[in-house]
Amino acid sequence: MSRLDIPVRVAEQVTQLGHRIRLARIRRGWSVADLASKVGINRNTLTALELCKAGTALGVCFTVLWALGLDRTLDGVADPDADLHGKALEAARRPSRAGKPRKASNDYDF
């Protein structure tokens, strides 16, 4: 999927994330080279992440957030307990009542 194929809302969120990462880096007084070195990536890769270039690996993003001390902010991302829509769909597929318990053929066998 190219950058043009993603929904506008998703593109906006990706852009916001890149800006937030850049702001966090600047607030810490780290250069691009400093943070890239801490994470073990190329400066160009970090710059691509901050500029929201398509194709930047998700692992790179998570590792950069970890280096910035922001990895705990990921705990709520796609949290199954917060997925109300998914929970509702799952509940709708459950049987409405339990079946009658069946006796095993050897229930009265001593």
Secondary structure, DSSP 8 states (H G I E B T S, - for coil): --GGGS-HHHHHHHHHHHHHHHHHHHHTT--HHHHHHHHT--HHHHHHHHTT-TT--HHHHHHHHHHTT-GGGGTTTT-GGG-HHHHHHHHHHS-SS-------TTTT--
